[in-house]
Amino acid sequence: MERETPEAAPPPTFLRGEEASSGPSSARARFERLIRRVQAEVCAALEAVEEGSGGGGVVFREDAWTRPGGGGGISRVLQGGRVFEKAAVNVSVVYGVMPPDAYRAARPDAAADAEKAGPVPFFAAGVSSVIHPNNPFAPTLHFNYRYFETEAPQDAPGAPRQWRFGGGTDLTPSYIIEEDIKHFHSVLLYTLRFKNKHAISLIQPSTQDSKNGAMNISVSSIVVNAVGWAEYSLMISVTMIKKLFLTSRQSVRPL
């Protein structure tokens, strides 16, 4: 595992040199731009809530890091606010090597081929967040969206790449408030319908199985040249956070 190096400021890209210079249209480059934009938008939305609460304008603290072999990340943390006890919004872009056992576990549909695999280089990028409000009647919110891609196994050059996009979002309420649960679900459903009518099937099964106000959205097998699907799902979280905290504070009971 490479040691992480703190940086005074985030670099323009965390991609390795040859990938960074290959153009902005690759799936890796597009997804990195997407998660960094989402991080900025979510942080701005949460800071606006703090500013509007009259709490003195608490803002996020940023830490950036890189690795010598390529990759890095940006961690942003807000704490001690009037509305939020603590909130973190992080992005990471990493490279590594999967051992054969991990590769086989990740590919149960191709066990025969996976048995022959040697170490497998991989690329992963994602954005994640956990938001803890001070008010116990406001639920904790979490989301995580990621893109994962493997290269050909080292002992099988020329083999096709494997890829996956996935993620989810959920609430963890201390007190079950039915109207807040319905609002959470309705914002997600509305955003999916508004962005893409074909995406609604991704969320319906999770809505039907949700319990205690928690709902997960998982998406996999999204083709590498259609990162637009990732954009849809990530924008769901941005829209949901803005609506939950900026337009629905009347549903959060005062202490």
ChimeraX attribute file (.defattr): number of C-alpha atoms within 10 A of each C-alpha:
attribute: neighborCount
match mode: 1-to-1
recipient: residues
	/A:1	6
	/A:2	11
	/A:3	10
	/A:4	14
	/A:5	12
	/A:6	15
	/A:7	14
	/A:8	10
	/A:9	11
	/A:10	16
	/A:11	14
	/A:12	8
	/A:13	18
	/A:14	23
	/A:15	21
	/A:16	14
	/A:17	11
	/A:18	8
	/A:19	14
	/A:20	15
	/A:21	10
	/A:22	10
	/A:23	10
	/A:24	14
	/A:25	10
	/A:26	14
	/A:27	17
	/A:28	22
	/A:29	18
	/A:30	15
	/A:31	23
	/A:32	23
	/A:33	14
	/A:34	19
	/A:35	24
	/A:36	18
	/A:37	12
	/A:38	22
	/A:39	21
	/A:40	12
	/A:41	16
	/A:42	20
	/A:43	22
	/A:44	15
	/A:45	18
	/A:46	23
	/A:47	20
	/A:48	17
	/A:49	22
	/A:50	20
	/A:51	17
	/A:52	13
	/A:53	13
	/A:54	11
	/A:55	13
	/A:56	11
	/A:57	15
	/A:58	20
	/A:59	19
	/A:60	19
	/A:61	11
	/A:62	16
	/A:63	16
	/A:64	20
	/A:65	20
	/A:66	22
	/A:67	18
	/A:68	11
	/A:69	14
	/A:70	16
	/A:71	21
	/A:72	25
	/A:73	25
	/A:74	23
	/A:75	19
	/A:76	19
	/A:77	18
	/A:78	20
	/A:79	18
	/A:80	13
	/A:81	21
	/A:82	18
	/A:83	23
	/A:84	21
	/A:85	14
	/A:86	16
	/A:87	22
	/A:88	21
	/A:89	24
	/A:90	22
	/A:91	23
	/A:92	22
	/A:93	25
	/A:94	20
	/A:95	20
	/A:96	17
	/A:97	18
	/A:98	17
	/A:99	14
	/A:100	17
	/A:101	13
	/A:102	13
	/A:103	20
	/A:104	19
	/A:105	12
	/A:106	13
	/A:107	14
	/A:108	11
	/A:109	10
	/A:110	11
	/A:111	14
	/A:112	11
	/A:113	11
	/A:114	19
	/A:115	13
	/A:116	12
	/A:117	19
	/A:118	18
	/A:119	19
	/A:120	19
	/A:121	16
	/A:122	19
	/A:123	18
	/A:124	21
	/A:125	23
	/A:126	23
	/A:127	25
	/A:128	21
	/A:129	21
	/A:130	18
	/A:131	22
	/A:132	19
	/A:133	18
	/A:134	17
	/A:135	17
	/A:136	15
	/A:137	18
	/A:138	26
	/A:139	24
	/A:140	19
	/A:141	18
	/A:142	20
	/A:143	19
	/A:144	21
	/A:145	23
	/A:146	22
	/A:147	24
	/A:148	17
	/A:149	18
	/A:150	20
	/A:151	19
	/A:152	18
	/A:153	24
	/A:154	14
	/A:155	12
	/A:156	14
	/A:157	9
	/A:158	10
	/A:159	11
	/A:160	11
	/A:161	12
	/A:162	15
	/A:163	18
	/A:164	16
	/A:165	22
	/A:166	18
	/A:167	20
	/A:168	18
	/A:169	23
	/A:170	21
	/A:171	21
	/A:172	16
	/A:173	18
	/A:174	13
	/A:175	12
	/A:176	14
	/A:177	17
	/A:178	10
	/A:179	11
	/A:180	20
	/A:181	19
	/A:182	11
	/A:183	16
	/A:184	19
	/A:185	21
	/A:186	14
	/A:187	18
	/A:188	23
	/A:189	19
	/A:190	14
	/A:191	20
	/A:192	21
	/A:193	14
	/A:194	12
	/A:195	16
	/A:196	11
	/A:197	10
	/A:198	9
	/A:199	17
	/A:200	17
	/A:201	12
	/A:202	15
	/A:203	18
	/A:204	13
	/A:205	13
	/A:206	16
	/A:207	18
	/A:208	9
	/A:209	10
	/A:210	14
	/A:211	10
	/A:212	14
	/A:213	21
	/A:214	19
	/A:215	22
	/A:216	17
	/A:217	20
	/A:218	15
	/A:219	17
	/A:220	11
	/A:221	10
	/A:222	16
	/A:223	14
	/A:224	19
	/A:225	10
	/A:226	10
	/A:227	18
	/A:228	16
	/A:229	18
	/A:230	21
	/A:231	16
	/A:232	16
	/A:233	24
	/A:234	22
	/A:235	20
	/A:236	19
	/A:237	23
	/A:238	16
	/A:239	17
	/A:240	20
	/A:241	19
	/A:242	18
	/A:243	16
	/A:244	18
	/A:245	19
	/A:246	15
	/A:247	10
	/A:248	12
	/A:249	13
	/A:250	10
	/A:251	15
	/A:252	16
	/A:253	11
	/A:254	10
	/A:255	7
